[in-house]
Amino acid sequence: MAVQMPSAGLLLMHRLVRIRHHLSNRDMLVKIHKCRREVRTFSTGSVRFKDGENVDTSSLSAKLSSGPVPVLRRRRSLSPLERISGMLPQDVLSPEVMQLRDQNQQDAEEDTNIQVSAAHCTQEESAHKEDVSQTDCASDTATEQETQPNGLFEEENTTTSSLPTLPGESLLGFGELIVAEYRKKGRVEFRKMFELQAGTRVQSSWGVILHDDMVGQPAGRFVKTGYGIPILIRRPSLEDYVLFMKRGPAIAYPKDAATMLMMMDVTEGDCVLESGSGSGAMSLFLSKAVGSSGSVLSVEVREDHHKRAVLNYGRWRKAWSLRRGEQWPDNVHFHVADLSTASSLLAGRGFHSVALDLVNPHLVLPAVVPHLHPGAVCAVYLANITQVSDLLEGIRCLALPLLCERIIEVPTRDWLVAPALQKDGKYCVRKSPTLEQDQSKEEEEETSKETDKEESTAEAQPAFGSVPYIARPHPEQMSHTAFLVKLRKCTS
């Protein structure tokens, strides 16, 4: 032990000399001091200083928990030099190190005082805000009681905001037919026709909409589902109705029905014969064309098709009366019969035009042509070209006074036309023409800067003509539906 003690003392003195030599550099001390001043410490426990004095901050944390806590930085870890200096006694430390310790202690006390003052300020501000909010609420309730006695004023605002603003406009009501659709990037992702009923809802992959939420709303409005997807609700047109109504056999599509009406030159007040009621699509178009002063005789050979046509016709008339407040003309008379043998239905009748949708229309033409006005048109709806050949051959063999004027197919081609968008969803902006090669680089840089500015300003709302458009055929096109044959009655 007598030999080990001097060696231990020499080792300690050697370390102290090295430490003092390192701390003699004034710049290093200044850097350490700056680093310690930049870092602000905060702890919920007690902070221990050199003289063993404890500053309890638990009460401070309890005070700060009631209000917003200020943003505090984490405590910086001590360097090895600072750890050694904290373990050494004060008599062996240099004056510079002692000065640095005193400054650190003062900084810690200042930080604690600042935090306490900040906590008091936040508490005072929160208390002041509560007082102000209470006074504001009291004043608001007072003004509401003055301006809205018994809460009637608010109800009047809600009712007046939902009232129609245009002449002839009506709000949606129970019993009406509604079409709900969702479009994404120009395509119809969801479309459904239904009748508004109390306590019912529309279910789709994009969410649920309650029927009660649609009642009292104007048509053509977007209603959000439970997922926040906007769904457009609107009233169906006659074209929408015939496409989405329940079917028995295939229908005459609107594009073909419109062409047949043009061929037949149907006007208001005409008397029209239809053979092949089907699902009632052509009956509805003829009913609209002839008006309340005209009439349509619709004959169907099958009982199930006849029932379906009557139901679809009656459903549309009911929805129309709720929608417009007036009755759709009841001008279509449905019968179950075979025209080739039902001469009693046609006795004493004359027709301005005839529409046939049969598999073998040439079999009923001998019974129909005598009741067709001279010069009137008979439009025939046929599914394939073989039926067209059979029709013309039947007319030739029967020597009927009919002239085949046209055999057409009505194609339609949908297009997608939309502004060009970038990958981030922003509009593309037209760029200036390419500059000549001999132009200097400085001018190119200037033009690039100008285009960048234009693009940045165009993000909000591009100017007219600055956004290019992309046009292409729609990927979903309607294929062949039918051949239309136009026959005109002629006399020798």
C-alpha positions as CSV (number, residue, x, y, z in Angstrom):
1,M,0.0,0.0,0.0
2,A,2.9,2.4,0.8
3,V,4.2,1.8,-2.7
4,Q,0.8,2.1,-4.5
5,M,-0.3,5.4,-3.0
6,P,2.4,7.6,-4.5
7,S,1.9,6.1,-7.9
8,A,-1.8,6.8,-7.6
9,G,-1.2,10.4,-6.6
10,L,1.2,10.8,-9.5
11,L,-1.3,9.4,-11.9
12,L,-4.0,11.8,-10.6
13,M,-1.6,14.8,-10.9
14,H,-0.7,13.8,-14.4
15,R,-4.3,13.7,-15.5
16,L,-5.0,17.1,-13.8
17,V,-2.1,18.6,-15.7
18,R,-3.4,17.3,-19.0
19,I,-6.9,18.6,-18.3
20,R,-5.6,22.0,-17.3
21,H,-3.5,22.1,-20.5
22,H,-6.5,21.4,-22.6
23,L,-8.7,23.9,-20.8
24,S,-6.1,26.6,-21.2
25,N,-7.3,27.2,-24.7
26,R,-9.8,30.1,-24.5
27,D,-11.5,29.4,-27.9
28,M,-12.5,25.9,-26.8
29,L,-14.1,27.2,-23.7
30,V,-16.1,29.8,-25.7
31,K,-17.4,27.1,-28.0
32,I,-18.4,24.9,-25.2
33,H,-20.2,27.9,-23.6
34,K,-22.0,28.7,-26.8
35,C,-23.2,25.1,-27.2
36,R,-24.5,25.0,-23.6
37,R,-26.3,28.3,-24.1
38,E,-28.0,27.2,-27.3
39,V,-29.4,24.1,-25.7
40,R,-32.4,24.6,-23.3
41,T,-33.2,21.7,-20.9
42,F,-36.5,20.8,-19.4
43,S,-37.2,17.9,-17.0
44,T,-40.2,16.9,-15.0
45,G,-38.0,15.7,-12.1
46,S,-35.5,17.6,-9.9
47,V,-32.3,19.3,-11.3
48,R,-29.1,18.8,-9.3
49,F,-26.5,21.5,-9.3
50,K,-22.9,21.8,-8.0
51,D,-23.8,22.7,-4.4
52,G,-26.4,20.0,-4.0
53,E,-29.3,22.3,-4.2
54,N,-32.4,20.8,-5.8
55,V,-35.0,22.7,-7.8
56,D,-38.2,20.7,-7.9
57,T,-40.0,21.2,-11.2
58,S,-42.8,18.6,-10.6
59,S,-45.1,21.5,-9.6
60,L,-44.1,23.3,-12.7
61,S,-45.0,20.3,-14.9
62,A,-48.4,20.1,-13.1
63,K,-49.1,23.8,-13.9
64,L,-48.1,23.4,-17.5
65,S,-50.3,20.3,-18.0
66,S,-53.4,22.5,-17.7
67,G,-52.4,24.7,-20.6
68,P,-50.5,24.4,-23.8
69,V,-46.9,23.2,-23.2
70,P,-44.2,25.3,-24.9
71,V,-42.0,23.6,-27.4
72,L,-38.8,22.6,-25.5
73,R,-35.6,21.1,-26.8
74,R,-34.0,18.0,-25.6
75,R,-30.9,18.2,-23.2
76,R,-27.6,17.9,-25.0
77,S,-25.4,15.0,-23.8
78,L,-22.2,15.9,-22.0
79,S,-18.8,15.6,-23.6
80,P,-16.1,13.4,-22.0
81,L,-14.2,16.6,-20.9
82,E,-17.3,18.0,-19.2
83,R,-17.9,14.7,-17.3
84,I,-14.3,14.7,-16.0
85,S,-14.5,18.3,-14.9
86,G,-17.7,17.6,-13.0
87,M,-16.0,14.7,-11.0
88,L,-12.9,16.8,-10.0
89,P,-12.8,18.9,-6.7
90,Q,-13.0,22.7,-7.0
91,D,-9.5,23.4,-5.6
92,V,-7.8,21.7,-8.5
93,L,-9.9,23.5,-11.2
94,S,-8.7,26.5,-13.1
95,P,-10.5,29.9,-12.8
96,E,-11.7,29.5,-16.4
97,V,-13.4,26.3,-15.6
98,M,-15.0,27.8,-12.4
99,Q,-16.3,30.7,-14.5
100,L,-17.8,28.3,-17.0
101,R,-19.6,26.4,-14.2
102,D,-21.0,29.6,-12.8
103,Q,-22.3,30.6,-16.2
104,N,-23.9,27.2,-16.8
105,Q,-25.7,27.5,-13.4
106,Q,-27.0,30.9,-14.3
107,D,-28.2,29.7,-17.7
108,A,-30.1,26.8,-16.0
109,E,-31.8,29.2,-13.5
110,E,-32.7,31.5,-16.4
111,D,-34.3,28.7,-18.3
112,T,-36.3,27.6,-15.3
113,N,-37.5,31.2,-14.7
114,I,-38.4,31.5,-18.4
115,Q,-40.4,28.2,-18.3
116,V,-42.3,29.3,-15.2
117,S,-43.1,32.6,-16.7
118,A,-44.2,31.0,-19.9
119,A,-46.5,28.7,-18.0
120,H,-48.1,31.6,-16.2
121,C,-48.5,33.5,-19.4
122,T,-50.2,30.5,-21.1
123,Q,-52.5,30.1,-18.1
124,E,-53.4,33.7,-18.1
125,E,-54.0,33.7,-21.9
126,S,-56.3,30.6,-21.7
127,A,-58.2,32.1,-18.8
128,H,-58.6,35.4,-20.8
129,K,-59.8,33.4,-23.9
130,E,-62.3,31.5,-21.8
131,D,-63.7,34.8,-20.4
132,V,-63.9,36.3,-23.9
133,S,-65.6,33.2,-25.3
134,Q,-68.1,33.2,-22.5
135,T,-68.9,36.8,-23.1
136,D,-69.1,36.3,-26.8
137,C,-71.4,33.3,-26.4
138,A,-73.6,35.3,-24.0
139,S,-73.8,38.1,-26.5
140,D,-74.5,35.7,-29.4
141,T,-77.3,34.0,-27.5
142,A,-78.7,37.4,-26.6
143,T,-78.7,38.5,-30.2
144,E,-80.2,35.2,-31.3
145,Q,-83.0,35.6,-28.8
146,E,-83.6,39.1,-30.1
147,T,-83.5,38.3,-33.8
148,Q,-84.9,34.7,-33.6
149,P,-87.8,34.5,-31.3
150,N,-88.7,30.9,-30.5
151,G,-86.2,29.7,-33.1
152,L,-88.5,30.5,-36.0
153,F,-86.0,32.6,-37.9
154,E,-83.6,29.7,-38.4
155,E,-86.3,27.4,-39.6
156,E,-87.4,30.0,-42.1
157,N,-83.9,30.3,-43.5
158,T,-83.6,26.6,-43.9
159,T,-86.9,26.3,-45.7
160,T,-86.3,29.3,-47.9
161,S,-82.9,28.0,-48.9
162,S,-84.4,24.7,-50.1
163,L,-87.3,26.3,-52.0
164,P,-87.0,26.3,-55.8
165,T,-85.6,29.5,-57.3
166,L,-86.7,29.2,-60.9
167,P,-90.2,29.2,-62.4
168,G,-91.4,25.7,-63.0
169,E,-88.7,24.1,-60.8
170,S,-89.8,21.4,-58.4
171,L,-87.9,19.5,-55.7
172,L,-87.5,15.8,-55.4
173,G,-90.3,13.9,-53.7
174,F,-91.2,10.3,-52.7
175,G,-92.5,8.2,-55.6
176,E,-90.3,9.9,-58.3
177,L,-87.9,8.1,-60.4
178,I,-84.2,9.1,-59.8
179,V,-81.0,8.3,-61.6
180,A,-77.8,8.2,-59.5
181,E,-74.5,8.1,-61.3
182,Y,-70.8,8.5,-60.5
183,R,-68.3,9.4,-63.2
184,K,-64.5,9.1,-63.0
185,K,-62.2,10.4,-65.7
186,G,-65.1,10.8,-68.2
187,R,-66.4,7.2,-67.7
188,V,-69.6,6.2,-65.9
189,E,-68.5,3.9,-63.1
190,F,-71.9,3.6,-61.5
191,R,-75.4,4.4,-62.7
192,K,-78.7,3.2,-61.3
193,M,-82.4,4.1,-61.7
194,F,-84.7,3.7,-58.7
195,E,-87.9,5.1,-57.1
196,L,-87.6,7.3,-54.0
197,Q,-89.2,5.5,-51.0
198,A,-89.1,6.4,-47.3
199,G,-86.6,4.5,-45.2
200,T,-84.8,3.1,-48.2
201,R,-81.2,3.6,-49.2
202,V,-79.0,3.2,-52.3
203,Q,-76.1,0.8,-51.9
204,S,-73.0,0.8,-54.2
205,S,-69.3,0.1,-54.0
206,W,-68.8,3.8,-53.4
207,G,-71.0,4.1,-50.3
208,V,-74.6,4.4,-49.2
209,I,-77.1,7.2,-49.8
210,L,-80.4,7.4,-47.9
211,H,-83.5,8.2,-49.9
212,D,-84.6,10.5,-47.1
213,D,-81.5,12.7,-47.8
214,M,-82.5,13.2,-51.4
215,V,-86.1,14.2,-50.8
216,G,-86.5,18.0,-50.8
217,Q,-83.3,18.5,-52.8
218,P,-83.2,20.0,-56.3
219,A,-82.4,17.6,-59.2
220,G,-78.9,17.7,-60.7
221,R,-77.2,17.9,-57.3
222,F,-74.2,16.0,-55.9
223,V,-74.8,14.0,-52.7
224,K,-71.9,12.5,-50.8
225,T,-72.0,8.9,-49.7
226,G,-70.7,7.6,-46.4
227,Y,-67.3,7.3,-48.0
228,G,-67.4,10.9,-49.1
229,I,-67.8,10.1,-52.8
230,P,-70.0,12.7,-54.7
231,I,-72.9,11.0,-56.5
232,L,-75.0,13.0,-59.0
233,I,-78.8,12.6,-58.5
234,R,-81.1,13.7,-61.3
235,R,-84.4,12.9,-62.9
236,P,-84.3,10.4,-65.8
237,S,-85.1,11.4,-69.3
238,L,-87.2,9.2,-71.5
239,E,-84.1,7.8,-73.1
240,D,-82.7,6.9,-69.6
241,Y,-86.0,5.3,-68.6
242,V,-86.2,2.9,-71.6
243,L,-82.6,1.9,-71.1
244,F,-82.9,1.1,-67.4
245,M,-86.5,-0.1,-67.1
246,K,-87.2,-3.8,-66.6
247,R,-87.3,-5.7,-69.9
248,G,-88.8,-8.7,-71.3
249,P,-87.6,-8.9,-74.9
250,A,-84.9,-6.6,-76.3
251,I,-85.9,-3.0,-76.8
252,A,-85.7,-0.6,-79.7
253,Y,-82.8,1.5,-78.7
254,P,-83.2,5.3,-78.6
255,K,-80.9,5.9,-81.5
256,D,-83.0,3.5,-83.7
257,A,-86.3,4.7,-82.3
258,A,-85.4,8.4,-83.1
259,T,-84.5,7.4,-86.7
260,M,-87.7,5.5,-87.1
261,L,-89.7,8.5,-86.0
262,M,-87.9,10.6,-88.6
263,M,-88.6,8.0,-91.3
264,M,-92.3,7.9,-90.4
265,D,-92.5,11.6,-90.0
266,V,-94.7,11.3,-86.9
267,T,-96.3,14.5,-85.8
268,E,-98.8,15.5,-83.1
269,G,-102.3,14.2,-83.7
270,D,-101.2,11.2,-85.9
271,C,-102.8,7.8,-85.6
272,V,-99.9,5.2,-85.5
273,L,-100.0,1.4,-85.6
274,E,-97.3,-0.6,-83.7
275,S,-96.9,-4.3,-84.0
276,G,-94.6,-5.9,-81.4
277,S,-95.0,-4.0,-78.1
278,G,-92.1,-5.8,-76.6
279,S,-91.0,-4.0,-73.4
280,G,-92.8,-0.8,-74.3
281,A,-89.9,1.3,-75.4
282,M,-91.2,2.2,-78.9
283,S,-94.7,2.7,-77.5
284,L,-93.4,5.4,-75.2
285,F,-91.5,7.2,-78.0
286,L,-94.6,7.1,-80.2
287,S,-96.8,8.3,-77.3
288,K,-94.6,11.3,-76.9
289,A,-94.6,12.0,-80.6
290,V,-98.3,11.9,-81.3
291,G,-99.2,13.9,-78.2
292,S,-102.5,14.1,-76.4
293,S,-104.5,14.6,-79.6
294,G,-103.0,11.5,-81.3
295,S,-103.3,7.7,-80.6
296,V,-101.2,4.6,-80.8
297,L,-102.5,1.1,-81.3
298,S,-99.9,-1.4,-79.9
299,V,-100.4,-5.1,-80.7
300,E,-98.4,-7.9,-79.1
301,V,-98.8,-11.6,-79.7
302,R,-97.3,-12.8,-76.4
303,E,-99.1,-12.3,-73.1
304,D,-95.9,-11.9,-70.9
305,H,-94.5,-9.2,-73.3
306,H,-97.8,-7.4,-73.2
307,K,-97.9,-7.3,-69.4
308,R,-94.4,-5.9,-69.2
309,A,-95.1,-3.2,-71.8
310,V,-98.2,-2.1,-69.8
311,L,-96.3,-2.0,-66.5
312,N,-93.5,0.1,-68.0
313,Y,-95.9,2.5,-69.6
314,G,-97.9,3.0,-66.4
315,R,-94.8,3.4,-64.3
316,W,-93.5,6.2,-66.5
317,R,-96.9,8.0,-66.5
318,K,-97.0,7.8,-62.7
319,A,-93.4,9.3,-62.4
320,W,-94.2,12.0,-64.9
321,S,-97.3,13.2,-63.0
322,L,-95.3,13.4,-59.7
323,R,-92.5,15.2,-61.6
324,R,-94.5,17.8,-63.6
325,G,-97.8,17.9,-61.8
326,E,-99.6,17.0,-64.9
327,Q,-100.7,13.7,-66.5
328,W,-98.8,12.1,-69.3
329,P,-101.2,11.5,-72.2
330,D,-103.0,8.2,-72.0
331,N,-102.9,7.7,-75.8
332,V,-101.5,4.1,-76.1
333,H,-103.9,1.2,-76.4
334,F,-102.3,-2.2,-75.8
335,H,-103.9,-5.4,-77.2
336,V,-102.9,-9.0,-77.3
337,A,-103.5,-10.3,-80.8
338,D,-101.9,-11.5,-84.0
339,L,-102.2,-8.9,-86.8
340,S,-102.2,-11.5,-89.5
341,T,-105.6,-12.8,-88.2
342,A,-106.9,-9.9,-86.1
343,S,-108.8,-8.0,-88.8
344,S,-111.4,-6.8,-86.3
345,L,-108.9,-4.6,-84.5
346,L,-108.0,-2.8,-87.8
347,A,-111.6,-2.6,-89.1
348,G,-112.6,1.0,-89.9
349,R,-109.1,2.4,-89.0
350,G,-106.6,4.4,-91.0
351,F,-103.0,5.0,-89.9
352,H,-100.6,7.8,-90.8
353,S,-97.6,5.4,-90.3
354,V,-96.8,1.9,-89.1
355,A,-93.9,0.6,-87.0
356,L,-93.1,-3.1,-87.1
357,D,-90.8,-5.0,-84.8
358,L,-91.4,-8.7,-85.7
359,V,-89.4,-11.7,-86.7
360,N,-91.3,-12.2,-89.9
361,P,-92.9,-8.8,-90.7
362,H,-93.8,-9.8,-94.3
363,L,-96.5,-12.1,-92.9
364,V,-98.5,-9.2,-91.4
365,L,-98.0,-6.8,-94.2
366,P,-101.0,-8.0,-96.3
367,A,-103.3,-7.2,-93.4
368,V,-101.6,-3.8,-92.6
369,V,-101.1,-2.2,-96.0
370,P,-104.8,-1.7,-96.8
371,H,-105.2,0.5,-93.6
372,L,-102.1,2.6,-94.3
373,H,-102.6,6.0,-95.9
374,P,-101.3,6.4,-99.4
375,G,-97.8,7.8,-99.4
376,A,-97.4,6.9,-95.7
377,V,-94.3,5.1,-94.4
378,C,-93.9,1.7,-92.7
379,A,-90.7,1.4,-90.7
380,V,-89.5,-2.1,-90.0
381,Y,-87.0,-2.9,-87.2
382,L,-85.0,-6.1,-88.0
383,A,-82.1,-7.7,-86.1
384,N,-80.1,-9.2,-89.0
385,I,-79.6,-8.8,-92.7
386,T,-81.2,-12.2,-93.4
387,Q,-84.5,-10.9,-92.2
388,V,-84.1,-8.0,-94.5
389,S,-83.7,-10.3,-97.5
390,D,-86.8,-12.3,-96.4
391,L,-88.8,-9.1,-96.1
392,L,-87.9,-7.9,-99.6
393,E,-88.6,-11.3,-101.0
394,G,-92.0,-11.5,-99.3
395,I,-92.9,-8.0,-100.7
396,R,-91.9,-9.2,-104.2
397,C,-93.8,-12.5,-104.1
398,L,-97.0,-10.9,-102.6
399,A,-96.9,-8.0,-105.0
400,L,-97.6,-5.5,-102.3
401,P,-97.7,-1.8,-103.2
402,L,-94.7,-0.9,-101.2
403,L,-91.5,0.8,-102.3
404,C,-88.3,0.1,-100.4
405,E,-86.6,3.5,-100.1
406,R,-83.8,2.9,-97.5
407,I,-82.1,0.1,-95.6
408,I,-79.8,1.7,-93.0
409,E,-77.9,0.9,-89.9
410,V,-77.5,3.6,-87.3
411,P,-74.0,3.7,-85.7
412,T,-73.1,5.9,-82.9
413,R,-69.5,6.7,-81.7
414,D,-68.9,8.2,-78.3
415,W,-65.8,10.3,-77.8
416,L,-63.8,11.3,-74.8
417,V,-62.6,15.0,-74.9
418,A,-60.8,16.2,-71.8
419,P,-58.0,18.7,-70.9
420,A,-54.5,17.2,-70.8
421,L,-53.3,16.6,-67.2
422,Q,-50.0,15.9,-65.7
423,K,-49.3,13.0,-63.4
424,D,-49.8,15.2,-60.3
425,G,-53.3,16.2,-61.6
426,K,-52.3,19.7,-62.7
427,Y,-53.2,21.1,-66.1
428,C,-50.7,20.9,-68.9
429,V,-49.7,24.3,-70.4
430,R,-49.0,24.9,-74.0
431,K,-45.3,25.6,-74.6
432,S,-43.9,28.2,-77.0
433,P,-42.6,27.0,-80.4
434,T,-39.1,25.5,-80.6
435,L,-36.5,28.2,-81.0
436,E,-33.9,28.3,-83.8
437,Q,-30.6,26.5,-83.2
438,D,-28.5,29.5,-83.8
439,Q,-30.1,31.4,-80.9
440,S,-27.9,32.0,-77.9
441,K,-28.1,30.1,-74.6
442,E,-29.0,33.2,-72.7
443,E,-32.2,33.6,-74.6
444,E,-33.0,30.0,-74.1
445,E,-32.6,30.3,-70.4
446,E,-34.8,33.4,-70.4
447,T,-37.5,31.6,-72.3
448,S,-37.3,28.6,-69.9
449,K,-37.7,30.9,-66.9
450,E,-40.7,32.6,-68.5
451,T,-42.4,29.3,-69.2
452,D,-41.7,28.2,-65.7
453,K,-43.4,31.3,-64.4
454,E,-46.4,30.7,-66.7
455,E,-46.7,27.2,-65.5
456,S,-46.6,28.3,-61.9
457,T,-49.3,30.9,-62.5
458,A,-51.4,28.5,-64.5
459,E,-51.8,26.1,-61.7
460,A,-54.6,28.1,-60.2
461,Q,-56.6,28.8,-63.4
462,P,-55.0,28.5,-66.8
463,A,-55.8,31.2,-69.4
464,F,-58.2,30.5,-72.2
465,G,-56.6,28.5,-75.0
466,S,-53.5,27.7,-73.0
467,V,-54.5,24.1,-72.0
468,P,-54.2,21.4,-74.7
469,Y,-57.1,18.9,-75.1
470,I,-56.9,15.2,-75.8
471,A,-59.7,13.6,-77.9
472,R,-60.1,9.9,-78.6
473,P,-63.0,7.5,-79.1
474,H,-64.6,6.1,-76.0
475,P,-63.3,2.5,-75.3
476,E,-66.9,1.3,-74.8
477,Q,-68.8,1.6,-78.0
478,M,-72.4,0.4,-78.8
479,S,-72.2,-2.4,-81.4
480,H,-74.8,-3.3,-84.0
481,T,-78.4,-3.1,-82.8
482,A,-80.7,-3.4,-85.8
483,F,-81.3,-2.7,-89.5
484,L,-84.0,-0.2,-90.4
485,V,-86.1,-0.6,-93.5
486,K,-88.1,2.3,-94.9
487,L,-91.2,1.2,-96.9
488,R,-93.5,3.7,-98.6
489,K,-97.0,2.9,-99.8
490,C,-97.5,3.8,-103.4
491,T,-100.4,3.5,-105.8
492,S,-100.3,2.7,-109.5
